[in-house]
Structure formats: C-alpha cells, structure tokens
Amino acid sequence: MALNIADLEKTGAFSGAPVEKEITWESGGEEHTATVFVRPLSYAAAVSDVTSKDAIAGRIAVSILDDDGKPVFKIGDITGESNPERGPLCRSLTMELLRVIGEVSGLAEKKTKS
C-alpha cells in the first residue's frame, strides 16, 4: 500500500467521528447518568499527553465532547484550577470518563501478533 490519504481512510487510520456513550457515576451519595461523545484517542490526545502538565486531565479534555463536537472540559475544569471553590472533578466521574475513553479507543482489547 502506498501511504496516501485515500488508502489510510480505508484502513481506519483516522480517529473518526466521536462515539456516543452513556456514563454513570456516583456523587454526593447519588447515582448520575449522562450522555457523552467520546473521540477515540488520536493525534490530538498524543499532543495533549506530551504538552499538558497534567496528561490525564488533558486526555479527558480532548476526548470528551458535547453533541456539537466541542470539548466539554478545559484542563482547569478537571484539575480544579478554573474554579478553586468548585475544585477538581470527583474521583467517580474521573474514573468513569477514563473508562469510557479506554472502551471507545479499544484500550481494553488485547492485541496479539500473528
């Protein structure tokens, strides 16, 4: 295969459209459910992993989108720096967002070489 955009598109070399997922987390003693759109890990996530002072917050910020495809969070929203009174995301929501990012990106799949 020659390395060109058309052939790369056929092989699935681009992250594609965000995937709609339902998430559930516990906060304040109650269970909450929401719909999020998750962009599979891509070049944007790799850049964020390298350039962000907080790779986990950066990964969530580039991966979790609203229904218009815009990021839901800025890094400071996740770390608590945007609003110290509000603080960082709770553990339960953070872990649920990381879980769904991994699920959409196939990180749970075990790859074997033939």
Secondary structure as the mmCIF struct_conf table of DSSP 4:
data_model
#
loop_
_struct_conf.conf_type_id
_struct_conf.id
_struct_conf.beg_label_comp_id
_struct_conf.beg_label_asym_id
_struct_conf.beg_label_seq_id
_struct_conf.end_label_comp_id
_struct_conf.end_label_asym_id
_struct_conf.end_label_seq_id
HELX_RH_AL_P HELX_RH_AL_P1 ILE A 5 THR A 11
TURN_TY1_P TURN_TY1_P1 GLY A 12 GLY A 12
BEND BEND1 PHE A 14 PHE A 14
BEND BEND2 ALA A 17 ALA A 17
STRN STRN1 VAL A 19 SER A 27
TURN_TY1_P TURN_TY1_P2 GLY A 28 GLY A 29
STRN STRN2 GLU A 30 VAL A 38
HELX_LH_PP_P HELX_LH_PP_P1 ARG A 39 PRO A 40
BEND BEND3 LEU A 41 LEU A 41
HELX_RH_AL_P HELX_RH_AL_P2 TYR A 43 THR A 51
BEND BEND4 LYS A 53 ASP A 54
HELX_RH_AL_P HELX_RH_AL_P3 ALA A 55 SER A 63
STRN STRN3 ILE A 64 LEU A 65
TURN_TY1_P TURN_TY1_P3 ASP A 67 ASP A 68
BEND BEND5 GLY A 69 GLY A 69
STRN STRN4 PRO A 71 PRO A 71
BEND BEND6 VAL A 72 VAL A 72
HELX_RH_AL_P HELX_RH_AL_P4 ILE A 75 THR A 79
BEND BEND7 GLY A 80 GLY A 80
TURN_TY1_P TURN_TY1_P4 GLU A 81 SER A 82
TURN_TY1_P TURN_TY1_P5 PRO A 84 ARG A 86
BEND BEND8 PRO A 88 PRO A 88
HELX_LH_PP_P HELX_LH_PP_P2 LEU A 89 CYS A 90
HELX_RH_AL_P HELX_RH_AL_P5 ARG A 91 SER A 105
TURN_TY1_P TURN_TY1_P6 GLY A 106 ALA A 108
BEND BEND9 GLU A 109 GLU A 109
HELX_LH_PP_P HELX_LH_PP_P3 LYS A 110 LYS A 111
#
